Amino acid sequence: MPGKVNPTQAEAMLMVCIQVVGSDTAVAMAGSEGNFELNAFRPIVITNLLHSVRILADAADHFREFLVEGTRVHEDQLRGNVERSVMMVTALSPVIGYDRASDVAHLAIDQDLTLKQAALQRGISAELFDRVVRPKQLTRPGTADRGRSGRGGQARLAHGPGWSGPRCRHDEDGISSAREKVGPAHREDETGSLLGAALGYRGWQRRRRTCRVSQGSARRSAGSRRADG
């Protein structure tokens, strides 16, 4: 095809790697033939080892000179790929809900839109999108509802600077109940969805188990107090 540039150096490197894997198998089998501290198969071991070292060194030099050196990052192309990456909708799911996030993803695919363009068409504000969908943060552990690496980074981005996660408290009877604190007050975005309601299923399950344990301990304590009374 006119204008086609074949990845010859990458292909050559792969062929060398396949050859070295074959040589390694030959070396391993030859090494297993040794008996009583004597191995008559050492010539094939030495031959294959030296050959592998030689072709790997040669392939590495050519790979560096003709493929790696001079490579430049196409920032505009990469930025466009990231903006059209539907996978980033995962960050929105804990905040706007799974169904709405899925609807945004399908719209982006069907109409060949960027994820942000699709989100805006579905009534999600640009300010909320920019706060939650941050590609660099998606490369780290955590979710938008639970924070990054336990520090609550994106959770505070989504819920506001006052968000500190769920709370589990005991009332006067020792019965625990769950509550949430979302900034100074519960507030709604333009889509009408309560930001504090998007806590994520797994996090909710964990908090539920914790509260149940606390609830059981509190009930036992309350029962003991009544018995003593």
C-alpha positions as CSV (number, residue, x, y, z in Angstrom):
1,M,0.0,0.0,0.0
2,P,1.4,3.4,-0.9
3,G,2.6,5.4,2.1
4,K,2.5,2.4,4.4
5,V,5.3,2.3,7.0
6,N,5.8,-1.3,8.3
7,P,6.9,-1.8,11.9
8,T,9.9,-3.7,10.9
9,Q,12.0,-3.1,14.0
10,A,9.2,-4.1,16.3
11,E,8.6,-7.3,14.3
12,A,12.4,-8.0,14.3
13,M,12.5,-7.7,18.1
14,L,9.6,-10.1,18.5
15,M,11.3,-12.6,16.2
16,V,14.4,-12.4,18.3
17,C,12.4,-12.9,21.5
18,I,10.8,-16.0,20.0
19,Q,14.2,-17.4,19.0
20,V,15.6,-16.7,22.5
21,V,12.6,-18.5,24.1
22,G,13.4,-21.5,21.9
23,S,17.1,-21.4,22.8
24,D,16.1,-21.2,26.5
25,T,14.1,-24.4,26.1
26,A,17.1,-26.1,24.5
27,V,19.4,-25.0,27.3
28,A,16.9,-26.2,29.9
29,M,16.6,-29.6,28.3
30,A,20.4,-29.9,27.8
31,G,20.9,-29.0,31.5
32,S,18.6,-31.8,32.6
33,E,20.9,-34.4,30.9
34,G,23.6,-34.0,33.4
35,N,24.5,-37.1,35.5
36,F,27.0,-37.5,38.3
37,E,28.4,-34.0,37.9
38,L,29.0,-34.6,34.3
39,N,27.0,-33.1,31.4
40,A,28.0,-34.0,27.9
41,F,25.5,-31.5,26.5
42,R,27.4,-28.4,27.6
43,P,28.3,-27.4,24.0
44,I,24.6,-26.8,23.1
45,V,24.2,-24.9,26.3
46,I,27.1,-22.6,25.5
47,T,26.1,-22.2,21.9
48,N,22.6,-21.2,22.6
49,L,23.5,-18.9,25.4
50,L,26.1,-17.0,23.4
51,H,23.7,-16.8,20.4
52,S,20.9,-15.4,22.5
53,V,23.1,-12.8,24.0
54,R,24.4,-11.8,20.6
55,I,21.1,-11.4,18.8
56,L,19.4,-9.7,21.8
57,A,22.2,-7.1,21.9
58,D,22.0,-6.5,18.1
59,A,18.2,-6.3,18.1
60,A,18.2,-3.8,21.1
61,D,20.7,-1.5,19.3
62,H,18.6,-1.5,16.1
63,F,15.3,-1.1,18.0
64,R,16.8,2.0,19.8
65,E,18.3,3.6,16.8
66,F,15.5,3.1,14.2
67,L,12.4,3.1,16.4
68,V,12.8,4.6,19.8
69,E,15.1,7.6,19.1
70,G,13.2,10.5,17.5
71,T,9.8,9.3,18.7
72,R,7.6,12.3,19.6
73,V,4.3,12.3,21.6
74,H,1.3,13.4,19.5
75,E,-0.4,15.3,22.3
76,D,-3.4,16.4,20.4
77,Q,-4.2,12.9,19.2
78,L,-3.7,11.5,22.7
79,R,-5.9,14.2,24.2
80,G,-8.6,13.4,21.7
81,N,-8.4,9.7,22.5
82,V,-8.8,10.4,26.2
83,E,-11.8,12.7,25.7
84,R,-13.5,10.0,23.6
85,S,-12.7,7.2,26.0
86,V,-16.0,5.9,27.2
87,M,-14.3,4.1,30.1
88,M,-14.0,7.3,32.0
89,V,-17.8,7.2,32.6
90,T,-16.9,4.9,35.4
91,A,-16.0,8.0,37.5
92,L,-19.5,9.4,37.0
93,S,-21.3,6.2,38.0
94,P,-21.1,6.7,41.8
95,V,-22.2,10.3,41.5
96,I,-25.1,10.2,39.0
97,G,-26.0,6.6,39.2
98,Y,-25.3,3.5,37.1
99,D,-28.3,3.9,34.8
100,R,-27.6,7.6,33.9
101,A,-23.9,6.9,33.4
102,S,-24.7,4.0,31.1
103,D,-27.1,6.3,29.2
104,V,-24.3,8.8,28.7
105,A,-21.9,6.2,27.5
106,H,-24.3,4.8,24.9
107,L,-25.1,8.3,23.7
108,A,-21.4,9.0,23.2
109,I,-20.9,5.8,21.2
110,D,-24.0,6.1,19.1
111,Q,-23.5,9.7,18.1
112,D,-19.7,9.7,18.1
113,L,-19.4,12.3,20.8
114,T,-16.8,13.0,23.5
115,L,-17.9,11.8,26.9
116,K,-18.3,15.4,28.1
117,Q,-20.5,16.3,25.1
118,A,-22.7,13.4,25.8
119,A,-22.9,14.2,29.5
120,L,-23.9,17.8,28.8
121,Q,-26.7,16.6,26.4
122,R,-28.0,14.4,29.3
123,G,-28.2,17.4,31.6
124,I,-25.1,16.9,33.6
125,S,-23.4,20.2,34.3
126,A,-19.9,20.9,33.0
127,E,-18.8,22.0,36.5
128,L,-19.8,18.6,37.9
129,F,-18.2,16.7,35.0
130,D,-14.9,18.5,35.4
131,R,-14.8,17.9,39.1
132,V,-15.4,14.2,38.9
133,V,-14.0,13.0,35.6
134,R,-10.2,13.5,36.0
135,P,-8.3,11.1,33.8
136,K,-5.1,11.2,35.8
137,Q,-6.9,10.4,39.0
138,L,-8.6,7.4,37.3
139,T,-5.1,5.8,37.1
140,R,-5.0,5.5,40.9
141,P,-6.9,3.3,43.4
142,G,-10.3,4.4,44.6
143,T,-13.6,5.6,43.3
144,A,-15.4,8.9,43.2
145,D,-17.6,8.1,46.1
146,R,-14.9,6.6,48.4
147,G,-11.9,8.8,47.5
148,R,-8.5,8.0,46.2
149,S,-6.2,5.8,48.2
150,G,-8.2,6.4,51.4
151,R,-7.8,10.2,51.2
152,G,-11.2,11.0,49.9
153,G,-9.9,13.0,47.0
154,Q,-12.6,12.6,44.4
155,A,-15.3,12.1,47.0
156,R,-14.7,15.7,48.1
157,L,-14.6,16.8,44.5
158,A,-18.0,15.3,43.9
159,H,-19.6,16.1,47.3
160,G,-17.9,19.3,48.3
161,P,-15.1,20.2,50.6
162,G,-17.1,19.5,53.7
163,W,-17.8,15.9,52.8
164,S,-16.2,13.5,55.3
165,G,-17.9,10.2,54.4
166,P,-20.8,8.4,56.2
167,R,-21.2,8.4,60.0
168,C,-22.5,5.8,62.3
169,R,-23.9,7.1,65.6
170,H,-25.8,5.7,68.6
171,D,-29.0,7.2,69.9
172,E,-30.0,7.3,73.6
173,D,-31.3,3.7,73.5
174,G,-28.0,2.5,72.1
175,I,-29.5,1.7,68.6
176,S,-27.1,2.7,65.8
177,S,-28.3,4.5,62.7
178,A,-26.5,5.6,59.6
179,R,-26.3,9.1,58.4
180,E,-24.3,11.1,55.9
181,K,-22.8,14.5,55.9
182,V,-22.5,16.2,52.5
183,G,-20.9,19.6,53.0
184,P,-22.6,22.1,55.2
185,A,-26.0,21.0,53.9
186,H,-27.6,18.5,51.5
187,R,-27.7,20.2,48.1
188,E,-28.8,19.2,44.6
189,D,-27.2,19.7,41.3
190,E,-28.9,20.8,38.1
191,T,-30.0,17.3,37.3
192,G,-32.0,17.1,40.6
193,S,-30.0,14.2,41.9
194,L,-28.7,14.4,45.5
195,L,-24.9,14.2,45.4
196,G,-24.7,12.7,48.8
197,A,-27.0,9.8,47.7
198,A,-24.3,8.4,45.4
199,L,-22.2,6.5,48.0
200,G,-21.4,3.4,45.9
201,Y,-22.8,-0.1,46.6
202,R,-19.7,-1.7,48.0
203,G,-18.9,1.2,50.4
204,W,-22.6,1.1,51.5
205,Q,-22.4,-2.6,52.2
206,R,-19.2,-2.1,54.3
207,R,-20.7,0.7,56.3
208,R,-23.9,-1.4,56.8
209,R,-21.9,-4.3,58.3
210,T,-20.0,-1.9,60.6
211,C,-23.2,-0.3,61.8
212,R,-24.8,-3.8,62.4
213,V,-21.9,-4.8,64.5
214,S,-22.2,-1.6,66.5
215,Q,-25.9,-2.0,66.7
216,G,-25.6,-5.5,68.2
217,S,-23.1,-4.3,70.8
218,A,-25.3,-1.4,71.7
219,R,-28.3,-3.6,72.1
220,R,-26.4,-6.0,74.4
221,S,-25.2,-3.1,76.5
222,A,-28.7,-1.7,76.7
223,G,-30.1,-5.1,77.7
224,S,-27.5,-5.4,80.4
225,R,-28.4,-2.0,81.8
226,R,-32.1,-3.0,81.9
227,A,-31.3,-6.3,83.6
228,D,-29.2,-4.5,86.2
229,G,-32.0,-2.0,86.7
